[in-house]
Amino acid sequence: SIIISSATMLSNAARQTARQTIITSSSPSPALRIAATTTLATTSIISASIYLNNTDNNTSNNSSRGLGFKRQLDFWSSVTPVVWDYWWNTASSSPKVRLQKALRNVHFGITETEQPSSSSEQQQQQDEQKKERQVLLHQLHERNAP
């Protein structure tokens, strides 16, 4: 009981801090937004888990309150890491993908407005990127497949 109340207070404090950070920052950085969103999601999951543990301990039949919510929580806690992994490694809005693209352009000496000189060079670069993406998607599927 003391552990549960301590975890609840910690969860509420973290949630308040994350919300205040989002509200007070006029334009928070993407990393700060991700951190704040992750903190909110984590504290919500912790709070829900504590609630479910309390309701499960107080009831003994299969139709107890919170079982539907518990199934939802189990489902989303298994799906969210997979979605995150695909987004982080493949989406053009991902900070990791943006950094890799910028580093690749620096390595090849290409600015954002500059394009490869010949169409064959451009086609070769596109083919190479498609192959890299296919390999990455295959690796992600192997890693996340049940």
N, C-alpha and C positions, 0 to 999 in steps of 0.2 A: 504494500500500500504506500509506503514512504517512497519507494523507488518509482512507482507509477506517478505519484504527485510531483516528484522532482523532475521526471522526464516531461510531464505536462507543462510545468513551469518553464523548463528549458526550451521546449517546443514553442510555447507562446512568446517567449522573449526573442527567439530567433526569427519567428514570423514577424513580430513587430519591428525588429531591426531591419529586416529585408524590405518591408513595406515602406518604412520611413526613408530608407536609402533611395528607393525608386521615386518616391514623392518629392524629396528635396533636391535630387539631381535634376537640373534643367534638361540635360541631354546625356544620360548615362551611356557609357561605352558599351559595346556589344558584350564584352566579357563580364561587365558588371551586371548587365541584364540577365545573362545566362546564369551567373552565380546567384543572383537574387531569385530568379525563377526556380532554380534547382533547390535553393534553401526553402522556398515556400512549398514546393512539391514534397520535399523530404519531410518537413515538419508536419505537413498534412497527413502523409502516410503514417508517420510515427503516432500522431494523435489518433488516427483511425485504428491503428493496430492496438493501441492501449484501450480504446473504447471496446473493440471486439473482444479483447482478452477479459475485460471486466464483465461484458454481457455473457460470454461463453461460460465463465466460472459461476455465474449466478443462476444459470438455467441448465437443465439436464436433458430435455427432449430434443429431437431432431428439427423441430419447427421453431427453434429459439430465434429471438430477434437478432438481426445482424448477419445471418448466414448468407443472404443474397448479396449484401454489401461485401462480405468476406470473399465470396466468389469473384465479384468484380475487382476487388483489390488484388486477389491472386492473379487474375487474368492480366490486368494492366501492369502489374509488377513483372510479369514475364514478357509482355509485348514491348513495353517501353524501352528496355535496353537494346532490343534488336532494332527498333525504329531509330533510336539514337545512333547506333553504330552505322547504319546505312546513311543517315543524314550527315553525320560527322565526316565520313569518308568519301561521299559521292556528291552531295548537294553543292551547287555553285554558291549558295549563300553561307556555306560552312566556313568558319575562320581557317580551318586546316586546309581546305581546298584553295581558298583565296591565297593563303601564304605559299602553298606549293606552286600555284600559277605565277605568282610574283617572283619567286625564286627561279623558276624555269625561265621566265622572261629575262631576268638579270643574267642568268647563266648564258643564254643565247644572245644577249645584248639587244633584245627587242623592247622598244617602248610600247606603251598602250596604243598610240596612234599609228605606229609603224607596223606594216605587214610584211611577211616574207616576200622577197622580190619576184620569184617566178611561181607560176601556177603549179608546176611539178613539185617544187619545194614545199609549197603550201599543202598540196595533196598528200605528200609523203608525211608531213607533220601531222595532218589530220588522221591518216591511217595509223600512225604510231600511237596517237592519243586514244583512238578507238580500241586498239589492241590492249593498251595499258588498262583502259576502263573495263574491258571484258575480263581481264585477269583479276582485277580488283573485285569486280562483282562476283566472280567465281569464288574467290577467297572469302568474301563476306558470306556467301551462301554456305560454304563449307563450315565456316565458323559458327553460323547462327542456325543452321538446320537442326531440327530436333533429332 
